[in-house]
Amino acid sequence: MDIASIGSILQTSLELGLISSLTVLALFLSYSMLGVCDLSTDGCFTLGAATGAMVALTGHPFLAIPAAMAVGMLSGFITGLLQTKMGIDSLLAGIIVNTGLYSVNIAVMGKSSLINLNKTTTIFSMLKDSLKGTALAGQYGLIIALAAVLLVVIFLGFFLKTRLGLAIRATGNNPDMVRSSSINPVFTTLVGLVIANAFTALSGCLLGQFQKSANIDIGTGMVTIALASLLIGEVFIRRGPIGLKAVGAVIGAIVFRIVYAVALRFNMPAFMLKLVSSVIVIIAISGPYLKKQMPLLMRRMAFNSEGK
């Protein structure tokens, strides 16, 4: 493998990592801050991709972004409503919404399982044409993805320090204390899930336009990838201000994509890639625990060897 190939792989991993990091930041808000594991992520991601692709087909690639975020907010609102007003467990509520979104996504895509954007203008193709002949001609994907991530990280950094943001964080830490403080946990949960799902849908929209297609399975496994990326990010940045932790989540997403790309270079069969994702998740989750247990295991091994 030559230097050019390595550079191309790293750039693609960086672009995809940045785009998927928007979903990681969504889980950073809903899971890490609010304390809700939203399993509707896969369906919401596909919903954002499908909506963005359909709007882009009408000749409005920029309008596709707020449209995708709007339907993502609606998905988050419904998930939150099931949890807070209908007494459904958060995990089950996410599964229910995710299941229902499969039919909704097919309907949004015009009863088709694939939307082809090869001959459609996207925000990526527009910037590519604008940068043609410049030193940044091949960096159009990286520029858009990086801009989107920076905006979301800055937003989270400021929002989670506001009164409402602090209330959301308090709801995740101690809902009973929030109730005693005259803060409505129903409202904070709804707001947190609405914002988080908007980021997830934005991630799906950008990926659909980036790869010039959106299919019904585009979001499959995104919740697993996002959770793994979030945990990997915590390995790099565990403590610090909210903005720095959000950056750690982005780093985790990029690292995950690089590891995924390395696995692909070993000519691994396509059906094995889900297993690779699962292994990465297992390592990310169990790694910190095993690290803590390592001294105890070493002492036991030393004791057993001395006993012999």
C-alpha positions in Angstrom: 0.0 0.0 0.0 1.5 3.3 -1.1 1.4 6.7 0.7 -1.4 8.0 -1.6 -3.6 5.0 -0.7 -3.0 5.5 3.0 -3.8 9.2 2.7 -7.0 8.5 0.8 -8.1 6.0 3.4 -7.4 8.4 6.2 -9.3 11.2 4.5 -12.3 9.1 3.9 -12.2 7.8 7.5 -11.9 11.4 8.7 -14.9 12.6 6.6 -17.1 9.7 7.6 -16.0 9.9 11.2 -16.9 13.6 11.3 -20.3 13.0 9.7 -21.1 10.1 12.1 -19.8 12.1 15.0 -23.0 14.2 14.8 -24.9 11.1 15.9 -22.3 10.5 18.6 -22.9 14.0 19.8 -26.6 13.3 19.8 -26.0 10.3 22.2 -23.6 12.5 24.2 -26.6 14.7 24.9 -29.3 12.0 25.4 -27.2 9.3 27.0 -24.3 11.0 28.8 -26.1 14.2 29.9 -29.8 13.2 30.0 -29.3 9.6 31.0 -31.6 8.2 28.3 -30.4 5.4 26.0 -32.4 6.3 22.8 -32.7 3.2 20.7 -34.6 5.0 18.0 -31.3 6.3 16.6 -31.1 3.9 13.7 -34.5 4.8 12.4 -34.0 8.6 13.0 -30.7 8.5 11.1 -32.4 6.8 8.1 -35.3 9.3 8.4 -32.9 12.2 8.2 -31.1 10.6 5.2 -34.4 9.9 3.4 -35.9 13.3 4.0 -32.7 15.1 3.0 -32.4 13.0 -0.2 -36.0 13.6 -1.2 -35.8 17.4 -0.7 -32.4 17.5 -2.5 -34.1 15.7 -5.5 -36.5 18.7 -5.8 -33.4 20.9 -6.3 -33.1 22.3 -2.8 -30.0 20.7 -1.2 -29.6 23.4 1.5 -33.3 23.2 2.4 -32.8 19.5 2.9 -30.8 20.2 6.1 -33.5 22.0 8.1 -36.1 19.6 6.7 -34.2 16.6 8.0 -33.6 18.2 11.4 -37.3 19.0 11.7 -38.4 15.4 11.1 -35.7 14.3 13.5 -37.1 16.7 16.1 -40.5 15.2 15.6 -39.1 11.7 16.0 -37.4 12.7 19.3 -40.6 14.4 20.5 -42.6 11.2 19.9 -40.0 9.1 21.7 -40.0 11.4 24.6 -43.7 11.5 24.7 -44.0 7.7 25.0 -41.5 7.8 27.9 -42.9 10.8 29.9 -46.6 10.8 29.2 -47.5 7.2 28.4 -45.4 5.4 31.0 -43.3 3.4 28.6 -39.8 2.4 29.5 -37.2 4.5 27.7 -35.5 1.5 26.0 -38.9 0.1 24.9 -40.0 3.5 23.7 -36.9 3.7 21.5 -37.5 0.3 20.1 -41.2 1.1 19.3 -40.3 4.3 17.5 -37.4 2.7 15.6 -39.8 -0.1 14.4 -42.5 2.4 13.3 -39.9 4.5 11.5 -39.1 1.7 9.1 -42.6 2.1 7.5 -42.4 5.9 7.7 -39.0 5.9 6.0 -40.3 3.7 3.2 -43.2 6.1 2.7 -40.9 9.1 2.7 -38.7 7.5 0.1 -41.7 7.0 -2.2 -42.3 3.4 -1.4 -38.8 2.6 -2.6 -35.8 1.2 -0.6 -33.2 3.3 -2.5 -32.8 7.0 -3.5 -30.1 7.7 -6.1 -28.6 11.2 -6.0 -25.9 10.6 -8.7 -27.4 13.2 -11.0 -28.7 15.5 -8.3 -27.0 18.6 -7.0 -25.9 18.3 -3.3 -24.2 20.7 -1.0 -21.0 18.6 -1.5 -21.1 18.8 -5.3 -21.8 22.6 -5.1 -18.8 23.2 -2.9 -16.7 20.8 -5.0 -17.5 23.0 -8.1 -16.8 26.2 -6.2 -13.3 24.9 -5.1 -12.4 23.5 -8.5 -8.9 24.7 -9.4 -7.9 25.7 -5.9 -5.6 24.0 -3.3 -8.7 22.8 -1.4 -10.4 21.2 -4.4 -10.3 17.7 -2.9 -11.3 18.8 0.6 -14.9 19.7 0.0 -16.3 16.8 2.0 -14.0 17.5 4.9 -14.8 21.2 5.0 -18.6 20.6 5.2 -18.3 17.9 7.7 -15.9 19.8 9.9 -18.1 23.0 9.7 -21.2 21.0 10.8 -19.4 19.4 13.7 -17.9 22.7 14.9 -21.3 24.3 14.9 -22.8 21.4 16.9 -19.9 21.3 19.4 -20.1 25.1 20.0 -23.9 24.9 20.3 -23.6 22.1 22.9 -20.8 23.9 24.8 -23.0 27.0 25.2 -26.4 25.3 25.5 -25.5 22.9 28.3 -24.3 25.9 30.4 -27.6 27.7 30.1 -30.3 27.4 32.7 -32.2 24.9 30.5 -29.0 23.0 29.7 -28.2 22.7 33.4 -31.7 21.5 34.1 -31.3 18.8 31.4 -28.0 17.7 33.0 -29.6 17.7 36.5 -32.5 15.5 35.1 -29.9 13.0 34.0 -28.1 13.0 37.3 -31.0 13.0 39.8 -34.6 13.3 38.5 -36.1 13.3 42.0 -34.0 16.3 43.0 -35.1 18.1 39.8 -38.8 17.5 40.8 -38.1 19.0 44.2 -36.5 22.0 42.6 -39.7 22.9 40.7 -38.2 21.8 37.4 -40.4 19.8 35.1 -38.4 16.6 34.2 -41.0 15.9 31.4 -40.1 19.1 29.7 -36.3 18.7 30.0 -36.5 15.1 28.8 -38.5 16.2 25.7 -36.2 19.1 24.9 -33.1 16.9 25.3 -34.5 14.1 23.0 -35.8 16.6 20.4 -32.4 18.3 20.1 -30.5 15.0 20.1 -32.6 13.5 17.4 -32.2 16.7 15.3 -28.4 16.0 15.3 -29.0 12.4 14.4 -31.2 13.3 11.4 -28.6 16.0 10.4 -25.9 13.3 10.4 -28.1 11.0 8.2 -28.9 13.9 5.8 -25.2 14.8 5.4 -24.2 11.1 4.8 -26.9 10.7 2.2 -25.7 13.7 0.3 -22.1 12.8 0.7 -22.4 9.3 -0.7 -25.1 10.4 -3.2 -27.6 7.8 -2.2 -29.9 6.9 0.7 -31.2 3.4 1.3 -33.5 1.9 3.9 -30.6 0.3 5.7 -28.3 3.3 5.9 -28.9 3.8 9.6 -28.6 0.1 10.6 -26.2 -0.3 13.5 -25.7 3.5 14.0 -26.7 3.3 17.7 -24.0 0.6 18.2 -21.4 2.6 16.4 -22.3 5.8 18.2 -22.2 4.2 21.6 -18.8 2.6 20.9 -17.5 5.9 19.6 -18.8 7.7 22.7 -17.0 5.2 25.0 -13.8 5.4 22.9 -13.9 9.2 23.2 -14.1 8.9 27.0 -10.8 7.0 26.9 -9.2 10.1 25.4 -11.0 12.8 27.3 -12.8 11.7 30.5 -12.7 15.0 32.5 -13.0 18.6 31.6 -15.6 21.1 30.5 -18.6 20.1 28.4 -17.1 21.4 25.2 -13.9 19.4 25.7 -15.9 16.2 26.4 -17.9 16.8 23.2 -14.6 17.0 21.3 -13.7 13.7 22.8 -16.9 12.2 21.4 -15.8 13.4 17.9 -12.4 11.9 18.4 -14.0 8.6 19.3 -16.0 8.6 16.1 -13.0 9.3 14.0 -10.9 6.5 15.7 -13.8 4.1 15.2 -13.9 4.8 11.5 -10.1 4.4 11.2 -10.3 1.0 12.9 -13.2 0.1 10.6 -11.2 1.1 7.6 -8.2 -0.9 8.6 -10.5 -4.0 8.9 -11.7 -3.4 5.4 -8.2 -3.4 4.1 -7.8 -7.0 5.2 -10.3 -7.9 2.4 -12.8 -9.0 5.1 -16.1 -10.3 3.6 -18.9 -7.8 3.8 -21.0 -10.1 6.1 -18.2 -9.9 8.7 -18.3 -6.2 9.1 -21.1 -6.2 11.6 -19.1 -8.7 13.7 -16.1 -6.2 13.5 -18.4 -3.5 14.8 -19.5 -5.7 17.7 -16.0 -6.6 18.6 -15.0 -2.9 18.6 -18.0 -2.2 20.9 -17.0 -5.0 23.3 -13.4 -3.7 23.5 -14.6 -0.1 24.1 -17.0 -1.1 26.8 -15.0 -3.8 28.6 -11.6 -2.1 28.2 -11.8 0.3 31.1 -13.2 -2.5 33.4 -10.5 -5.0 32.4 -7.9 -2.3 32.9 -9.1 -1.9 36.5 -9.2 -5.6 37.1 -5.7 -6.2 35.6 -3.7 -5.6 38.9 -6.0 -8.1 40.7 -5.6 -10.7 38.0 -1.8 -10.2 38.0 -1.7 -10.7 41.8 -3.8 -13.9 41.5 -1.5 -15.3 38.8 1.5 -14.5 40.9 0.0 -16.1 44.0 -0.9 -19.2 42.0 2.6 -19.5 40.6 4.1 -19.2 44.0 1.7 -21.8 45.4 3.0 -24.3 42.8 
